[in-house]
Amino acid sequence: MHKKLRLRNRADFGRVYRNGKSFANRQLVVYWSPRPEVEQFRLGVSVSKKVGNAVVRNRMRRLIKEIVRLNKDKLNEHVDIIFIVRKGALEMSYGDLQKSVLHALRKAALLKGSKS
């Protein structure tokens, strides 16, 4: 993912958590907040130490970012998105994880043409 599409600042994460909305399924929690001044969506991924060691956490983070990168043309612009990975995502195959990410985005009405 391109650097300008990433949420990295603690203040940005806090703003999305405080002022945003959320949706959760068994594998993921997605928080989002509208951000009209940015030209595209921005993404942050958070994986707790409860999920696994550093290797596992980084792998989950890379998988989520890759799924979003491959589906970025389907996402709405002008929004900040944070994914929180839960333990249930560890046992999933790539295809199932992709379905779960797209399901969470669809339910959150973050995909173009989706209504919730």
N, C-alpha and C positions, 0 to 999 in steps of 0.2 A: 504494500500500500504506500502511496505517496505520502511524504511527510506532512504536507498541508492538509491531508484528510484525517490526521490522527488527533485525538484528544490526549494531551499529555500533561497539561497543567492541573494542579490540584484544585485551583479555583474553578476551572471549567467543570471538573468532575463534581465539585460541591454544588455548583449552580444547577447542573442537570438533576442531581439527587434532590435538591431542595424544591426547585420550581417545575420539575418535569413530571411526566406521567410514567406509569410502569405497567408492564404485563409480564406474567410468569407462566411457564409450564414446568414440567418435571426436570428438565435439563438446563434451562436458561431463564434468566430474568433480563428483561430489556427495559431500560429507562430511556426516555427521549424528551427533548425540549426543543421547541421551535427557535431558530436562530436566523432571522431574516438578513443579517448583515454578511453572512458567509455565502459564497457562491455555490458550494456543494455541501453534502452531508459531511460530518466529521464523526469518527468512530473511536471509541475507547473500549478496551476489553479488560475485565478484572477477574482474576482467578485467585481464590483464597488459598492459604496454606493448608486448609482442611481438605482440599481436593487432592493434593499430592505433593510430591517433592518438586524441585525447580524444573527438572526435565519434563515432568508431566504437565506442570502449569504452563510452561513455555510452548509445549506442543499444542495444548488446547487453544492457547492464544493465537498461535500461528494458523491453526485450522479455521478458527472463527474468522480471522482477518482474510484468509484466502477465500472462504465461502462468500463473504461480503464483497470482496474484490471482483469475483466472477459474476456476481449479481448486481453490481453497482448501477447498471443502466436501469434496473427495475426499482431502485430506491428513490424516494422523494428527496428533493434538494432542500437546502435551508433548514437543516435539522441536525442537532447533536444527538448521537446514539451511544449508549453504554450497554454492553453485554456483561452480565455476571454469570459465570459458568458454575453450575452445581455438580455435585458428585455423580448424578445420574448420567451425565454426558460422557463419562469415562468409558463405559462399556459399549458405546455406540460406534457403529461403523461410520465411515465418512458420509455415505449416502443418507443414513438415518440422521446424522448430525445436521446435514444440509437441509433436510426436510424440517427438522426442529427449528432451525434458525429462520427459515422462510415462513414457517407457521407462526412463530413469535412476531416477525415483522408484519405479516398479513393481519394478525389479530390486533396489532398496535396501529394499524392503518398507515404504515410507513412505506408500503409498496404502492407504486403508481397504479391507480385504478381500484385500489382496495378501499372498502368502507367498513367501518366498525361502529 
